[in-house]
Amino acid sequence: MKKGKKLMLKFGPMLAALALMVTTVSVNTTCTWVGYQDELPKNANKLRKF
């Protein structure tokens, strides 16, 4: 149990930053497949740059 907690404390902030970067890129791009665009959560719209 302690090893898991240490691992999460060490890599947790890095994973959170990576998730935020992936979400930001996803919000600002469109799908390359015609007719397919996943619905994003409403909170992700505040990350849009346009």
C-alpha positions in Angstrom: 0.0 0.0 0.0 2.8 2.4 0.8 4.6 1.8 -2.5 1.4 2.7 -4.4 1.0 5.9 -2.5 4.7 6.9 -3.0 4.3 6.2 -6.7 1.1 8.3 -7.0 2.8 11.2 -5.1 5.8 11.0 -7.4 4.0 10.7 -10.7 0.5 12.0 -10.0 1.3 15.7 -10.8 3.0 14.6 -14.0 0.0 12.6 -15.1 -2.4 15.4 -14.3 -0.3 17.8 -16.4 -0.2 15.3 -19.3 -4.0 14.9 -19.1 -4.5 18.7 -19.2 -2.2 19.0 -22.3 -4.0 16.1 -24.1 -7.4 17.7 -23.4 -6.2 21.1 -24.6 -5.0 19.7 -27.8 -8.1 17.7 -28.3 -10.4 20.7 -27.8 -8.4 22.8 -30.3 -8.4 20.2 -33.1 -11.0 18.4 -35.2 -11.3 14.8 -36.1 -9.7 13.6 -39.3 -12.4 11.1 -40.0 -15.4 12.5 -41.9 -18.5 12.5 -39.9 -17.0 11.4 -36.6 -16.4 13.9 -33.8 -16.6 12.8 -30.2 -18.6 15.0 -27.8 -16.4 16.8 -25.3 -17.4 17.6 -21.8 -18.8 21.1 -21.4 -15.9 22.1 -19.0 -13.4 21.4 -21.7 -14.8 24.3 -23.8 -13.1 26.9 -21.6 -9.7 25.5 -22.8 -10.4 26.5 -26.4 -8.1 29.1 -28.0 -10.5 30.4 -30.7 
